[in-house]
Structures are given as C-alpha cells and as structure tokens.
C-alpha cells in the first residue's frame, strides 16, 4: 500500500514517541501517506486519502482505524476529496482579507477559470480558502500543496508562482 521509503519515514515518526504511544505519530503518518499519493497520483482522484489507505496507516500504527479517520477528517491539510496536482490554499481570514487575501483569491480564480472549492478541468489546480496560516504580516499568503508558503502575493507574484507551477 505504501513504499518502503514511506514506511521508513513513518517509522521515524513513531520513534519520536514512547513505544506505547504510537498513536501520537498518526498526523505525521497520514501526511507521509498523502505525500506519496500526491507524488504518484496522475488524476485528482489518486491524490487524496481514501478509506483503505487510512485503515492501512491505522493498522501499521496499531490503532483503531476510526482514530486515524478522525484525524484525517478533522484537519484540512489531509485531502479527503480529489484535488489537482497543485492545491492552492489562500488565507482569507480577517488580517489577510484586510491585506488583500480575498482579492488574491479572486485573482487566482479568474486566472485559473475556477471558483474556490473547484478543480480545473485538466486536473492541474484546486483552489481553496484557508484559515489563518500564521503569517499575517506577510499577507496576502497562500499555501501550495500544504508545504510551500508564499507571502506578499500581489497579482505579479501570483502570475510568477502560477508560471512556476506549470
């Protein structure tokens, strides 16, 4: 279900906690599983967590599948629905909204021809609104694939980032 490399990364996460606390590694393990799916996924459907993978991670950690499922469905960093190759999450919380976050989201929406919450027809981009990313002083900010934080996203900066993602 997961590569030997991903399992080794999960083992490193597990090693950070006492032996009887493997459950503590569930967030890291789900992230690793999702990263592998995103890297290998040719279609939006292949770039998200599914029930089978969540159960695999839970069984690997020795926890109840529902415990892993609760984590996967609580945090928005785990993609439970199909997403594009590039998931762009724009912070529209109040500080970012006041500093252009909403305008940045609208600009990206127009550039990509998709609304917030949609994936482009070619499966390349998904545009989402996000909660505070802890970078209010750098607003407007966006996050690409849950890993790459982009600050001061003016229209010119957005154009440059979208060109890099092609």
Secondary structure, DSSP 8 states (H G I E B T S, - for coil): ---HHHHHHHHHHHTTS-GGGGGGGHHHHHHHHHHHHHHH-SSGGGGS--HHHHHHHHHHHTS-HHHHHHHHHHSTTS--S---SEEEEEE-SHHHHHTTHHHHHHHHHHHHT--TT-B-TTSSEEEEEE---S-GGG-S-EEETTTEEE-S--HHHHHHHHHHH-
